[in-house]
């Protein structure tokens, strides 16, 4: 019997699709990576009985990166990244072992069906999966097709079964367009980002951004925000005057009339018009009109409109809204949320989704009336040829979804019902008056049929006071004519919704990437989100954009990126060559980069006005090992130490506090040590600023502290304080924090595992002796006599934190993610010792303890 492997984009999708296709009769098991499950069931494929295996990936399997030394900022000229730097595909998340997992599941399979998301990114992931699986699958005989692509827009029985019945092939051109975008963004973004980050962070201390990034889409996005800021700053208010008239309809009712001239900007002329009208006692009706008008129902919903409404009406940021929509899709509540289309094809079953809502407590009556009277065909919108518009696929309640997911689902559902409803019809009445030589108008609206506004009440025609019944020639008494002085007002900062509109209009990003670009400029501290989700540029964002305009405006204008997007779309359509587009675009940006580097002084002049030089920033903290003068601690991101005498800057670990560590010095370079801490109950470790930036040993990485230093005799090093292999990761070592007493801590030097232990102990030291069972270093502990946990009023004890039954009662583990190898059973782990030595080859793993310490390893499992 043949085996058919099927792969979806997310674990939840794999489960939903397998449940539909197997009709619930399937077996399941966890894959070797522990994240993706495998669902198996018998069935028929191409008229033959087969065994189906359904599993998934977790988004992209691979990511593009530079090889070796080209990832090191200090060793490579950024200009080399445009052409000379080789790239390679690496696993996007090495911890998932996704390639090995796919090969294990694909080995011996005869066919593969790809259920990845049906967009360009999904096509690209298809080929990432195929690269991993095809070499281990059974070879086809006679040239028969073994690779199939399922195309679907929603997780419903009908759509999934229909997709299975009309399988196609993956689109290589669309996958290539994604490859091109990835390589362009990597090479261009990294080159500009590395240069300007190193240049400006080496000169200024209060930039408050860990990365001065550039992106071909990100930078034009920021440009829109700064352009609006510049308009606000350059705005000069002008005074204008408006003539306002009020007429009496009867004793208890009056009408305000609008001046047909609207406004004038000359005070004397405005006063002249007032003088000509204020003495008039009557307003004469010159014309009346009554017209029936219609407010059109909305076009079908696409991604950009959903993101606009989520930001402006629901208060949800674009990226958060997109993530919420994706969850609703994978749970089967809505159709695929990434689409540019606003037109339903003629074959689309509109009544099916509508019937799903017929018993919903919020809109059942409206839906039932539509079904009974016959639905109205949605307006003809834009067909982008990708997916149908976003549509609710099954009913849901607020209790079922909760919070923001419900609010987004409710909007999507109301929007869909509105598209198949009738237009809103209303009667617009207007009366034109003449007071002296000047004409005034009054208008009013009366709803005839609410149509779609019944389900979207926020779109309803505003209630207005009804106008009196008048005929031409009638007169009304003038109650008042006065002159109002007003001023023009500046535009407000861009809202996210307005920014999304501008990005769509100028072709910056795609429906999927627009939220990412907006999120990036927020994360980089280029803009801040204010009330009403308005985006106000920071000083850094403003200076960067002004600098780009000063050097090369095309770096920030949307024109060049829009042209690149068009070329990428041509690749996807098979009408442009991948290599030619890539080569030409990189050549253009390489020339721009060289000009930017040569002209950087222009941007630097703007930086000097807004930011302080390193030497004038920060507070003295620790002594330099070269000149023995105090270095200044610069707290603004990225936090660092600067020696103004040596003109050297030393990067520090981020997202924590830094203080001097007892004025102790590094034995290698005489720099004073500093202590990094994530908080009173978190991790902390000492570090040498020089060693952290210039690792003295081969096995030390840049940016690490003393807890990873392998100096053989330094009292702060891993060699002296390391205990044993981490319980939560493969590469880390648990290290005693010597600064943590009397609330002692042991923490991994690679991951977030942290153990609180021996509270109120006077002293804790790492012994030179090791545990006979697991080879971890023993701990010597001196307890407080009044609070000693030792039997017989003892105060001193030496033991293993993993094996000693007394110590096991005194350890509380935090943030662990997986079992310690010590507790995975005998003989399961060989070759690597528990602590600072190595277990002899062939020696069995340590026995499993039967006491409470196993909780340390099993925590969070």
C-alpha positions in Angstrom: 0.0 0.0 0.0 1.3 3.4 -0.9 1.8 6.2 1.6 0.8 9.8 0.9 2.4 12.6 3.0 0.4 15.8 3.5 1.9 18.9 5.0 0.0 22.0 6.3 1.5 25.3 7.4 0.6 25.2 11.1 -0.1 22.3 13.5 -3.7 23.5 14.1 -4.4 23.5 10.4 -3.0 20.0 10.0 -5.4 18.7 12.7 -8.4 20.5 11.2 -7.8 19.3 7.6 -7.0 15.7 8.8 -10.2 15.6 10.8 -12.3 16.7 7.7 -10.6 14.3 5.3 -10.6 11.3 7.6 -14.1 12.1 8.9 -12.8 11.9 12.4 -11.4 8.3 12.2 -7.7 8.9 12.5 -4.8 8.1 14.9 -2.4 10.8 16.1 1.1 10.9 17.6 3.7 13.5 18.3 6.5 14.1 15.8 10.2 13.9 16.9 10.4 17.7 17.3 7.6 17.6 20.0 5.7 20.5 18.3 4.1 19.0 15.2 1.7 16.1 15.4 1.2 13.4 12.8 -2.3 12.2 11.9 -2.7 8.9 10.1 -5.7 7.3 8.4 -6.5 5.0 5.5 -8.2 6.3 2.3 -8.1 6.3 -1.4 -5.9 8.5 -3.7 -6.0 8.4 -7.5 -8.3 5.5 -7.3 -6.0 3.4 -5.1 -6.1 2.5 -1.4 -3.4 4.4 0.5 -2.2 5.4 3.9 -2.4 9.1 4.6 0.1 10.9 6.9 -0.9 14.5 7.7 1.5 16.8 9.5 2.7 20.4 9.4 5.5 22.8 9.6 5.5 26.0 11.7 5.7 28.7 9.0 8.9 29.0 7.0 11.2 26.0 7.2 14.3 27.9 6.0 15.6 31.4 6.3 18.2 33.3 4.2 21.4 34.4 5.9 25.0 35.3 5.1 27.7 32.7 5.4 30.4 32.7 8.1 32.4 35.9 8.6 29.8 38.0 6.7 27.6 37.8 9.7 30.2 39.6 11.8 29.8 43.4 11.6 33.4 44.2 12.6 35.1 42.0 10.0 33.3 42.9 6.8 32.8 46.1 4.8 29.0 46.5 4.4 29.5 47.3 0.7 30.5 43.6 0.2 27.1 42.5 1.2 25.6 43.6 -2.1 27.4 41.0 -4.3 30.5 39.4 -2.8 28.9 38.0 0.4 27.6 34.4 -0.3 24.2 33.5 1.2 22.8 30.2 2.4 19.4 28.8 3.5 19.4 27.9 7.2 16.7 26.4 9.3 14.4 29.2 10.4 14.1 27.7 13.9 16.9 25.2 14.6 15.2 24.1 17.9 12.3 22.6 15.9 14.6 20.3 13.9 12.1 20.8 11.1 14.2 19.4 8.3 15.0 16.2 10.1 11.4 15.9 11.2 10.1 16.2 7.6 12.7 13.7 6.4 11.8 11.1 9.0 8.1 11.4 8.1 8.7 11.6 4.4 11.0 8.6 4.2 9.4 5.8 2.2 6.4 8.0 1.1 5.2 7.7 -2.5 3.4 11.1 -2.9 3.2 14.4 -1.2 0.2 16.8 -1.0 1.1 20.4 0.0 -1.6 22.2 2.1 0.4 25.4 2.7 -1.3 28.8 2.7 -2.3 29.8 -0.8 -0.2 32.9 -1.2 3.3 33.6 -2.5 4.8 32.9 0.9 2.9 29.6 1.0 4.3 28.7 -2.4 7.8 29.4 -1.2 7.3 27.2 1.8 6.1 24.4 -0.5 9.5 24.3 -2.1 11.3 24.4 1.2 9.3 21.3 2.2 10.1 19.6 -1.1 13.8 20.3 -0.7 13.7 18.4 2.6 11.4 15.6 1.6 12.0 14.6 -2.0 15.4 13.1 -1.5 14.0 10.5 1.0 10.8 9.7 -0.8 10.3 6.7 -3.0 11.3 7.4 -6.6 8.4 7.6 -9.1 8.2 5.1 -12.0 7.2 6.0 -15.5 7.2 9.8 -14.8 4.0 9.8 -12.8 3.2 12.9 -10.8 4.2 12.6 -7.1 4.0 16.3 -6.0 0.5 17.8 -5.6 -0.7 21.2 -4.4 -4.0 21.8 -2.6 -5.6 25.2 -3.1 -8.2 26.4 -0.6 -9.5 29.5 1.0 -11.3 28.3 4.2 -11.2 25.4 6.6 -14.7 24.0 5.8 -15.7 20.6 4.8 -16.8 21.8 1.4 -13.7 23.8 0.6 -11.2 21.2 1.9 -12.9 18.3 0.1 -13.1 20.3 -3.1 -9.4 21.2 -2.9 -8.5 17.5 -2.4 -10.6 16.7 -5.5 -8.8 19.2 -7.8 -5.1 19.0 -6.8 -2.6 21.0 -8.9 1.1 21.7 -8.7 3.1 24.3 -6.7 3.9 27.5 -8.5 7.7 27.8 -8.8 7.5 31.4 -10.2 5.7 32.7 -7.1 8.2 30.9 -4.9 11.1 32.6 -6.8 9.5 36.1 -6.3 9.7 35.5 -2.6 13.3 34.3 -2.8 14.1 37.5 -4.7 12.4 39.7 -2.1 14.2 37.9 0.8 17.6 38.4 -0.8 17.0 42.0 -1.7 15.8 42.9 1.8 18.7 41.0 3.4 21.4 42.5 1.3 20.1 46.0 1.1 18.8 46.2 4.6 21.9 44.7 6.3 24.3 46.9 4.3 22.6 50.2 5.2 21.7 49.1 8.7 25.2 48.0 9.6 26.9 51.2 8.2 24.6 53.7 9.8 24.3 51.9 13.1 28.0 51.7 13.6 28.6 55.2 12.4 26.0 57.0 14.6 26.1 54.8 17.7 29.9 55.3 17.7 29.3 59.1 17.9 26.1 59.8 19.8 25.0 58.5 23.2 21.2 59.3 23.4 19.8 57.9 20.2 17.7 55.5 22.3 17.6 52.7 19.7 19.6 49.6 19.7 19.6 49.4 15.9 19.5 52.3 13.3 17.8 50.1 10.7 17.1 50.7 7.1 14.6 48.7 5.1 13.5 49.1 1.4 9.8 49.1 2.6 10.3 50.2 6.2 12.0 53.5 5.4 9.3 54.8 2.9 6.8 53.8 5.5 8.6 56.0 8.0 8.8 58.7 5.3 5.0 59.0 5.1 4.9 59.7 8.9 7.6 62.3 8.8 6.1 64.0 5.7 2.9 64.5 7.7 5.0 65.8 10.7 6.7 68.3 8.5 3.3 69.6 7.2 2.2 70.1 10.8 5.4 71.9 11.8 5.4 74.2 8.7 1.6 74.9 9.0 0.8 78.6 9.5 -2.8 79.2 10.6 -4.9 81.7 8.7 -7.8 83.7 10.0 -11.0 83.6 8.0 -14.6 84.8 8.5 -18.0 83.1 8.1 -21.4 84.7 7.8 -24.0 82.9 9.8 -27.7 83.5 9.6 -30.6 82.2 11.7 -34.2 82.3 10.6 -37.4 81.7 12.6 -39.7 78.9 11.4 -42.2 79.6 14.2 -42.2 80.7 17.8 -40.3 77.7 19.1 -38.2 76.7 16.2 -35.3 78.3 14.2 -32.9 77.2 11.5 -29.2 77.9 11.0 -28.3 78.6 7.4 -25.0 77.9 5.7 -23.4 80.8 3.7 -23.0 79.8 0.0 -19.7 81.7 -0.2 -18.6 79.4 2.7 -15.8 81.7 4.0 -13.6 84.8 3.1 -10.1 85.6 4.3 -10.4 89.4 4.2 -11.9 91.0 7.3 -13.1 94.2 5.5 -14.9 92.2 2.8 -16.5 90.0 5.4 -17.7 93.1 7.3 -19.1 94.5 4.0 -21.2 91.4 3.5 -22.4 91.6 7.1 -23.4 95.2 6.6 -25.3 94.3 3.5 -27.4 91.6 5.2 -27.8 92.4 8.9 -30.5 95.1 8.3 -32.7 92.7 6.3 -35.8 91.5 8.2 -36.8 88.6 5.9 -35.2 85.7 4.2 -36.8 84.8 0.9 -37.0 81.2 -0.4 -35.4 81.1 -3.8 -35.5 77.3 -4.5 -36.4 74.0 -2.9 -35.4 70.5 -3.9 -36.1 67.0 -2.7 -34.0 64.1 -4.1 -33.9 60.5 -3.3 -30.3 59.3 -2.8 -28.5 56.1 -1.9 -25.5 55.3 0.3 -23.8 52.3 -1.3 -23.2 49.1 0.7 -19.5 48.3 1.2 -17.4 46.3 -1.2 -16.4 42.8 -0.1 -13.7 42.8 2.6 -10.0 42.5 1.8 -7.0 42.5 4.1 -6.1 46.2 3.8 -9.7 47.3 4.6 -9.8 44.9 7.6 -6.6 46.3 9.0 -7.8 49.9 8.5 -11.0 49.3 10.4 -9.3 47.2 13.1 -7.0 50.2 13.8 -9.4 53.1 13.4 -12.6 51.5 15.0 -11.4 48.6 17.1 -8.1 50.1 18.4 -6.1 47.1 17.3 -2.6 47.6 15.8 -2.2 46.1 12.3 0.2 43.3 13.3 -2.0 42.3 16.2 -5.1 42.4 14.0 -3.4 40.2 11.4 -2.4 37.6 14.1 -5.9 37.6 15.5 -7.4 37.1 12.0 -5.0 34.2 11.3 -6.1 32.5 14.5 -9.8 32.9 13.5 -8.9 31.4 10.1 -7.0 28.4 11.5 -9.9 27.7 13.9 -12.3 27.7 10.9 -14.3 30.8 11.8 -13.3 33.0 8.7 -11.8 32.4 5.3 -8.2 33.1 4.4 -7.4 36.6 5.8 -4.7 37.6 3.3 -6.4 38.7 0.1 -6.3 41.8 -2.2 -9.7 40.8 -3.8 -12.9 42.7 -3.1 -15.1 40.8 -5.7 -16.9 37.5 -5.1 -16.7 35.2 -8.2 -20.1 34.2 -9.7 -19.6 30.7 -8.5 -19.2 31.6 -4.8 -21.9 30.3 -2.6 -23.0 33.4 -0.7 -26.1 31.8 0.9 -24.0 29.1 2.6 -22.1 31.4 5.0 -25.2 33.5 5.4 -27.2 30.5 6.6 -24.5 29.9 9.2 -25.6 33.1 10.8 -29.3 32.6 10.7 -29.6 31.7 14.4 -27.1 34.2 15.8 -28.5 36.2 18.7 -27.2 39.5 17.4 -28.3 39.5 13.7 -30.6 36.5 13.2 -33.6 38.6 12.3 -31.6 40.6 9.6 -30.2 37.4 8.1 -33.6 35.6 8.0 -35.2 38.5 6.2 -32.4 38.5 3.6 -32.7 34.8 3.0 -36.5 35.0 2.7 -36.5 38.1 0.4 -33.5 37.0 -1.6 -30.0 38.4 -1.1 -28.6 41.2 -3.1 -25.5 40.5 -5.3 -22.4 42.2 -3.8 -21.0 45.2 -5.6 -18.4 44.5 -8.4 -15.0 45.1 -6.8 -11.4 44.3 -7.8 -10.5 40.7 -8.6 -6.7 40.3 -7.8 -6.9 36.6 -8.7 -5.8 35.4 -5.3 -8.4 34.5 -2.7 -12.1 35.4 -2.3 -12.8 38.3 0.1 -12.7 37.6 3.9 -15.9 35.8 4.8 -17.3 34.3 8.0 -17.4 30.6 7.6 -19.3 29.6 10.8 -21.2 31.2 13.6 -19.5 32.2 16.9 -20.4 33.9 20.1 -18.5 36.4 22.3 -18.2 33.7 25.0 -16.7 31.3 22.5 -14.0 33.7 21.1 -13.6 36.3 23.8 -12.1 39.8 23.8 -10.5 41.1 20.7 -11.0 38.0 18.6 -14.7 38.4 19.0 -14.6 42.1 18.1 -12.8 41.4 14.9 -15.0 38.4 14.0 -18.1 40.5 14.7 -16.9 43.2 12.3 -16.0 40.7 9.6 -19.5 39.1 9.9 -21.4 42.4 9.9 -19.4 43.5 6.9 -20.2 40.4 5.0 -24.0 40.6 5.8 -23.8 44.3 4.7 -22.3 43.3 1.3 -25.4 41.2 0.4 -27.8 43.7 1.8 -29.5 46.6 -0.1 -28.1 50.1 -0.3 -29.3 52.7 2.3 -31.9 55.0 0.7 -32.7 58.5 2.0 -34.4 61.7 1.0 -32.2 64.8 0.8 -34.1 68.1 1.0 -32.5 71.5 0.5 -33.9 75.1 0.7 -32.1 78.1 -0.8 -32.6 81.5 0.8 -31.7 85.0 -0.1 -31.0 87.6 2.5 -30.3 90.9 0.8 -27.8 90.1 -2.0 -26.4 87.0 -0.2 -27.6 83.4 -0.6 -27.8 80.8 2.1 -28.8 77.1 2.1 -30.2 74.7 4.6 -30.2 70.9 4.0 -31.7 67.9 5.7 -31.8 64.1 5.3 -34.6 61.6 6.0 -34.0 57.9 5.9 -36.4 55.9 3.5 -34.9 52.5 3.8 -31.9 51.7 6.2 -30.6 48.9 4.0 -27.1 47.7 5.0 -26.9 50.3 7.8 -29.2 48.1 9.9 -26.4 45.7 10.3 -23.6 48.4 10.3 -25.3 51.1 12.4 -22.1 53.2 12.6 -22.6 53.8 8.8 -26.1 55.1 9.1 -27.2 58.4 7.8 -27.0 60.9 10.7 -30.4 62.1 12.0 -31.0 65.7 11.1 -33.7 68.2 11.9 -36.5 68.0 9.3 -36.9 71.1 7.1 -40.1 73.1 7.0 -42.4 72.8 4.0 -41.6 75.8 1.8 -42.4 77.1 -1.6 -40.4 79.4 -3.9 -41.2 83.0 -2.9 -42.1 82.2 0.8 -40.4 84.4 3.4 -39.1 83.6 7.0 -38.2 86.2 9.6 -34.5 86.7 10.0 -33.6 86.2 13.7 -29.9 87.0 13.5 -27.0 87.5 11.1 -23.5 87.5 12.6 -19.9 87.2 11.6 -17.8 84.4 13.0 -14.0 84.6 13.2 -12.2 81.3 12.8 -8.7 79.9 12.0 -7.5 77.1 9.7 -6.1 74.2 11.6 -3.1 71.9 10.8 -3.6 68.3 9.8 -3.2 65.7 12.6 -0.6 63.0 12.7 -1.2 60.0 10.5 -3.4 57.3 11.9 -2.4 53.7 11.2 -5.5 53.4 9.0 -4.3 56.4 6.9 -0.8 55.0 6.7 -2.1 51.7 5.5 -4.0 53.5 2.8 -0.9 55.4 1.7 1.2 52.2 1.6 -1.4 50.4 -0.5 -1.7 53.4 -2.9 2.0 53.6 -3.5 2.7 49.8 -3.6 4.8 49.7 -0.4 4.7 46.1 0.9 2.0 43.5 0.5 -1.3 42.8 2.3 0.8 40.4 4.5 3.8 42.6 5.1 2.2 46.0 5.7 1.6 45.2 9.4 5.2 44.1 9.8 6.6 47.3 8.3 4.4 49.5 10.6 5.4 47.4 13.6 9.1 47.7 12.7 9.1 51.5 12.8 7.4 51.4 16.2 9.9 48.8 17.5 12.9 50.8 16.3 11.7 53.9 18.2 11.2 55.8 15.0 7.5 56.6 15.8 5.4 56.3 18.9 1.7 55.3 18.9 -0.4 58.0 20.5 -4.1 58.2 21.4 -6.4 57.4 18.5 -3.6 55.2 17.1 -1.8 58.2 15.6 1.9 57.8 14.7 4.1 60.6 15.9 7.7 60.4 14.7 10.5 60.6 17.3 13.5 62.8 16.9 15.5 59.9 15.6 12.9 59.0 12.9 12.6 62.7 11.8 16.4 63.1 11.5 16.8 59.9 9.6 14.2 60.8 7.0 15.5 64.4 6.7 19.0 62.9 6.2 17.9 60.6 3.5 16.1 63.5 1.7 19.3 65.5 2.0 21.5 62.8 0.5 19.3 60.7 -1.8 15.5 61.3 -1.7 14.9 58.0 -3.5 15.9 56.1 -0.4 12.8 57.3 1.4 10.4 58.1 -1.4 8.0 55.2 -2.3 8.7 55.4 -6.0 11.8 53.1 -6.2 10.3 50.4 -3.9 7.1 50.5 -5.8 9.0 49.8 -9.0 10.8 46.9 -7.3 7.5 45.4 -6.2 6.2 45.5 -9.8 9.3 43.6 -10.9 8.8 41.0 -8.2 5.2 40.6 -9.4 6.5 40.0 -12.9 8.7 37.2 -11.6 5.6 35.7 -9.9 3.8 35.8 -13.2 6.7 34.3 -15.1 7.2 37.4 -17.2 10.6 38.5 -15.7 13.9 36.7 -15.0 14.7 36.1 -11.3 18.5 36.7 -11.8 18.1 39.8 -14.0 15.7 41.5 -11.5 17.9 40.6 -8.6 21.1 41.8 -10.3 19.7 45.0 -11.6 18.1 46.0 -8.3 21.2 45.2 -6.2 23.4 47.2 -8.7 21.1 50.2 -8.3 21.1 50.1 -4.5 24.9 49.4 -4.4 25.5 52.7 -6.2 23.1 54.4 -3.9 24.9 52.9 -0.9 28.4 54.1 -2.0 26.9 57.6 -2.6 25.2 57.5 0.9 28.5 56.5 2.6 30.4 59.3 0.8 27.7 61.9 1.7 27.0 60.7 5.3 28.3 64.1 6.7 25.0 65.6 5.5 23.0 63.4 7.8 25.6 63.8 10.5 25.0 67.5 10.5 21.4 66.9 11.4 22.3 64.4 14.0 24.6 66.9 15.8 21.7 69.3 16.3 19.4 66.7 17.9 21.7 64.3 19.8 24.6 64.5 22.3 28.1 63.2 21.5 29.2 60.1 23.4 31.7 62.0 25.5 28.9 64.3 26.8 26.5 61.5 27.6 26.1 59.1 30.6 27.6 59.0 34.1 31.0 57.7 35.3 30.7 54.1 36.4 33.8 51.9 36.1 37.5 52.3 35.3 39.1 51.5 31.9 41.8 48.9 32.0 43.9 50.8 29.5 44.0 54.4 30.9 42.5 53.7 34.4 40.2 56.6 34.0 36.4 56.3 34.6 34.3 55.2 31.7 30.8 56.6 31.3 27.7 54.4 31.4 25.3 55.3 28.7 21.9 53.9 29.7 19.9 54.8 26.5 19.6 52.0 24.0 21.9 50.3 23.2 23.4 50.6 26.7 27.2 50.8 26.6 30.4 52.1 28.3 32.4 54.8 26.7 36.0 55.8 27.5 36.4 59.4 26.3 40.2 59.3 26.9 40.8 56.2 24.8 37.8 57.0 22.5 36.6 53.4 22.9 33.0 52.1 23.3 32.1 48.8 24.9 28.7 47.3 24.3 26.8 45.8 27.3 24.1 43.2 27.6 20.7 44.8 27.0 17.3 44.8 28.9 18.7 44.9 32.4 20.5 47.1 34.9 24.2 47.7 35.2 26.2 48.6 38.3 29.8 48.4 39.5 30.8 45.0 40.8 32.7 45.5 44.1 35.5 47.4 42.3 36.9 44.0 41.3 39.1 43.8 38.2 39.5 41.3 35.4 42.8 39.4 35.8 43.4 39.5 32.0 43.0 43.2 31.1 42.6 45.1 34.4 39.1 46.5 33.5 36.8 46.9 36.4 34.0 44.3 36.4 30.3 45.4 36.2 27.2 43.4 37.2 24.3 42.9 34.9 20.9 42.0 36.5 17.4 41.4 35.2 15.8 42.2 38.6 15.8 41.1 42.2 14.4 37.7 41.4 16.0 37.3 38.0 19.4 36.4 36.6 22.5 38.4 37.2 26.2 37.9 36.4 29.4 39.9 36.4 31.2 40.7 33.1 34.4 42.4 32.0 33.5 45.1 29.4 36.7 44.4 27.4 36.4 40.6 27.4 32.7 40.8 26.5 33.5 42.8 23.4 36.9 41.0 22.6 36.5 37.4 23.8 39.9 36.2 25.0 39.2 32.5 24.5 38.0 30.7 21.3 35.0 29.1 23.0 33.7 32.5 24.2 31.2 34.4 22.2 31.0 38.1 21.8 28.6 39.7 24.3 29.0 37.1 27.0 29.8 37.5 30.7 32.1 35.9 33.2 29.6 33.0 33.5 30.8 31.8 30.1 34.5 32.6 30.5 36.7 29.6 30.6 39.6 31.2 32.4 41.0 28.4 34.5 41.6 30.3 37.8 39.5 33.5 37.8 37.1 33.4 40.7 34.2 34.7 38.6 34.6 32.3 35.6 32.6 29.4 34.4 35.5 27.2 35.4 35.1 28.1 39.1 31.3 28.6 39.4 29.9 26.1 36.8 27.8 23.3 38.4 26.4 21.1 35.6 24.5 20.9 32.4 21.3 23.0 32.2 18.0 21.3 32.8 16.3 23.2 30.0 18.7 23.3 27.0 21.4 21.2 25.4 24.3 23.8 25.4 24.0 25.7 28.7 25.6 25.2 32.0 24.1 26.0 35.4 26.3 28.6 37.1 26.2 29.7 40.7 25.4 33.5 41.1 27.9 34.5 43.8 26.2 37.9 44.2 22.7 36.6 45.0 23.1 35.7 48.7 21.3 35.4 51.0 18.6 34.5 48.4 21.0 32.3 46.4 20.4 31.6 42.7 21.7 29.1 40.2 21.1 30.1 36.5 21.9 28.8 33.1 24.4 30.8 31.1 22.5 30.3 27.8 18.8 30.0 28.4 16.2 31.3 31.0 16.4 28.4 33.5 16.8 29.8 37.0 16.8 28.0 40.4 16.3 29.7 43.7 18.0 27.8 46.5 19.4 27.8 50.1 17.6 30.9 51.2 19.3 32.5 54.3 22.5 30.4 53.9 25.6 32.3 55.0 27.8 31.1 52.2 27.6 28.9 49.1 30.7 27.7 47.2 31.3 25.4 44.3 33.5 22.5 45.3 36.3 21.0 43.3 34.7 17.6 43.9 32.0 16.1 41.6 29.0 13.9 42.2 29.6 10.2 41.8 26.2 9.7 40.1 25.9 12.6 37.7 29.4 14.3 37.7 27.9 17.7 38.6 30.1 19.9 40.8 29.2 19.6 44.5 28.2 22.7 46.5 29.5 23.6 50.0 26.8 25.4 52.0 27.0 27.1 55.4 23.5 27.5 56.8 22.3 30.0 59.4 22.2 28.1 62.7 18.7 29.4 63.7 17.2 28.4 60.3 19.3 25.4 59.3 17.4 22.6 57.6 20.1 20.1 58.5 19.3 17.4 61.1 20.9 17.7 64.5 21.3 21.5 64.3 24.1 21.0 61.7 25.1 24.1 59.7 27.4 22.8 57.0 26.6 20.4 54.2 28.2 19.4 50.9 26.2 17.7 48.2 24.9 17.6 44.7 22.1 19.9 43.7 20.6 17.2 41.5 21.0 14.1 43.7 21.3 15.1 47.3 17.9 14.6 49.1 18.5 17.5 51.5 19.3 19.9 48.7 16.4 18.8 46.6 14.0 20.1 49.2 15.6 23.6 49.0 15.6 24.2 45.3 12.8 26.0 43.4 13.1 26.0 39.6 11.8 28.8 37.3 11.4 29.0 33.5 12.4 25.4 32.7 11.2 24.1 29.4 12.3 20.5 29.3 13.6 17.6 31.4 17.2 17.5 32.7 19.1 14.6 31.1 19.8 13.5 34.6 16.1 12.5 34.9 15.4 10.9 31.6 16.2 7.4 32.7 19.4 5.4 32.8 21.5 4.9 29.7 19.7 7.5 27.7 22.5 10.1 27.6 26.1 9.3 27.2 29.4 11.0 26.3 28.8 14.4 27.9 29.5 15.0 31.6 27.2 16.8 34.0 29.7 19.6 34.8 33.1 20.8 33.9 34.5 17.4 32.9 33.4 14.7 30.5 31.9 11.3 31.2 34.2 8.5 29.9 32.9 7.0 26.6 30.5 4.1 27.2 29.7 5.0 30.8 25.9 4.8 31.4 23.9 7.9 32.3 23.1 8.6 35.9 20.4 6.8 37.6 17.0 8.4 38.1 16.6 9.7 41.6 13.4 8.7 43.5 13.2 11.8 45.7 11.6 15.2 45.3 14.5 16.7 43.3 13.0 15.1 40.2 10.5 18.0 40.4 13.4 20.3 39.5 13.8 18.6 36.2 10.1 17.9 35.5 9.1 21.5 36.2 6.9 22.8 33.3 7.2 19.5 31.4 
